[in-house]
């Protein structure tokens, strides 16, 4: 499993099912120390890509964990990125909180699309194991939602 950290200079760590922690040896993280809810991560295993969101920098970082390279992705559609998950075809889906949308990226950082969601402040996202359903929830006090979407085969 790959999990986000907060309050320390390594932004993500690997935890085995036995609870053993290990590092991404070739990944060099910025000197930023994130507080809770400032950064989240996901890992695209087949592409050896660690994805890290930076909420207040409006940036999504893509780290190649084998080559040790990284790329910062910014776009006018990425505003306060929150959660990210692996999407269809080993792509990445990111909640763009202040745009009320989901941003679809390749692991190379190319923008593949932006999809509006029927809620304010999307916060958390996940895709079903079979890749046919997308769940998105928000963080708007008094108007919390959980939306389920079908993923069309043309997206993959």
GIGI-V551172 format. One line per field, one symbol per residue. ss: DSSP state (H for helix, E for strand, C for the rest). psi: psi as a letter, one per 30 degrees, with the letter a starting at -180 (. if undefined). Layout:
# GIGI-V551172
ss: ???
psi: ???
This chain:
# GIGI-V551172
ss: CEEECCCCCCCEEEECCCCCEECCCCCCCCCCCCCCCCCCEEEEHHHCEEEEEECCCCEEEEEECCCCEEEEECCCCCCCEEEEEEEHHHEEEEEEHHHCEEEEECCCCCEEEEEECCCCCEEEEEECCCCCEEEEEECCCCCCCEEEEECCHHHC
psi: kkklllglfkfllkklffgkklljefkjllfkjklkgfklllkjefghkkkkkjeffhkkkjkjfefgllkkkklffjjikclllkakhhakkkkjeffhlkkkllffgkjflkjklilkhkekklklefgfkkkklahjkfhkljkkkkjkfff.
